[in-house]
Amino acid sequence: MAVHVHPLNIPPRYYKPLGQIVAGWNLTEALIQSTIWHFHKIKDPGVGRLFTYRPGAVEKLKILKVTAERYVKDSAVASELLSLQKEADRLRGRRNTFAHGLWGRMPNEHNTWKVFYLKDTDDAYLLKREVIQLSQLRGLSAEIRQLNVKFKKFMRKVGAPPF
C-alpha cells in the first residue's frame, strides 16, 4: 500500500520554477537544432525539421556530439560545442526527473515534497524518490537559462541563426 499522497495540485510556488525549467529546455532544444542545421549547412527549414523535430533530446544531443566530433573543422569550436553538449546532457537528465516525475508527499508532511521516478532502475515496481527543495528547482531553472545564454553566444560567434 502506498503511503504517499499524490494530490491533483502541488503548491503554487513550485509551478513557476517548473514552468521555467520546461520552457527553458524547449528553447535549449531549439538552439541545439539550429546549431545542427548550421554545421550541416541546412538552409531549408522543412529539411531541418525533417531531421531534428522528431528525435527526442537524447537523440538530438547524440547528433550534436557527432556533429562536433566529425563535421566541425575548427578544433577550438568543436571543443566548445562538445562542452555545451555535455552540459546540456547533464541538465537534461535532471530536467526529466522534475518534468516527468510524479510529485507527492507524506500525509503528515505538508511542506516536504518528493518527486518519484523510474530513472536508473530496472525494477518497474519500485519508484525512486527524492525530497525536493524549491531552491533545487530554482537552481536548475537558472542553470538551463545560463546554458541557453551560452548557446546563443556560441551561435553568434559561429554565425548560426538563432533558429
N, C-alpha and C positions, 0 to 999 in steps of 0.2 A: 504494500500500500504506500503510495506517495504521501509524504508528509509536507511537501512544499505547496504553497498557494501560487497559482498562476492566474492572476486576475486579467480581466479584459483590458485594463489600462494600468500602465506603470505610472509613477509620479510624474507630473508635468515637467519638472526640472530636468528630467532625463531626455525628453523629446528633442529639445533644441540641439544638444551636442550630438545625439544620434542622427538627427537630420543633417547636421553639418558633416558628419562622417560619411553618410551615404551620398549626399550631393557632392561633397568634395571628391570622393572616389570616382563618381561619374565623370567629373572633369579630368581626373587623372587618366582614366581610360581613353577619353577623347584626345588628350595630349599624347598619349602613347601611340594611338592610331595615327595621328598626324605626323609624328616623328617617323613611324614606319613608312608612311606614304612618301615622306620627303627623301629618305635614303634609298628607296626603291624607285624614285622618280615617277611616282603615280600622280598624275595631274587630274585625271577624270574621277570625280567623287563617286560615281557609280562603280567604277573598278575598285577604288579603295574600299568602299563599303562591302563589296563582294568578298574581299579577303579579310576584313578586320571587324565587321559588325557582328557576325555570328559567333566567332570564337569567344570564349569566356576570358576572364582576366588571366588565368594561368596560361592559356594558350597564347594570348597577346604578349605576355611577358616573355614567353619562350621565343616567339617571333622576334621580339625586340632584342633579346640576347643574341640570337643567331645573326641578326642584322648588324649589331655592334661588332661581333667577332669576325664576320666574313664580308660584310659589304661596306663598312666604314674604313676608308683608306688611311685617314689621319689617326695615328695611334693614340694621341692625346684626346681626340674627340671620342674615339672608341672607348677609351678608358673611362671618360666622364659619363658616357652613355651607359656603360656597364654598371657604374656606381649608382646611377639613377635607377636602373633596372633592379638591382639588388635591394635598394631601399624601398622601392615600390613593392617588391615581392614580400619583404618583411612586413610592411604595413598592410598589405592585402590580407594576410593571414589573421591579423588582429581585427581588422575591419570585418572580416567574415564572421568571426566569433560574435561580435556585438550585433551586426546587422541580421544574421541568420539564427542567432541563438534564441532559446526560449527563456524569457525573463520570469523570475519568481522570487519568492521569499518564504521564510518560515512563518507559520501562523501568528506567532507572538513577537516577531521581529519586524515591525513595520518599516523600519528605516534601513534594513540590511538587504540589499537586492543582489541577486545572483543571476548569472547567465549560465544556461545549461546547453551543452553542445556535444557532438559526437567526434569532434576532431581528435586525431591521433589515437584512436582506439578501434579495434576490430569487434568489440563487444557491443552489438546493437541493443542490448538490454540495459546497458549502463551508460547513462549520460554523465560526462564530466561536468563539474560545476565550479564556478569561481565567484567569490564575492567581488562585486564591482563598486568602486567608489566613483562618484560623479567626477572627481578630478581625473580619473583614468580616461573617461570619455572625452573630457575637455582636452586632455593632453594628446590623445590620438587625433582629434579634430585639428588641433594646431599642427601636429606633425604632417598630416595629409595636406593641409594648406601650405605649409613650408615646402613640401615636395612639389606641389604644383607651381609655386614660385620658382623653384629651381628648374623645373621642366621648361617653363616659359622663358626663363633667362637663357637656358641652353638652346632652345629653339630659335630665339632671336640671334644668338651667336652663330648658329649654323645656317641661318636663313630659311628655316622651316616655317610654313604658315601656321598660325595659331590653331587652326582646324577648320 
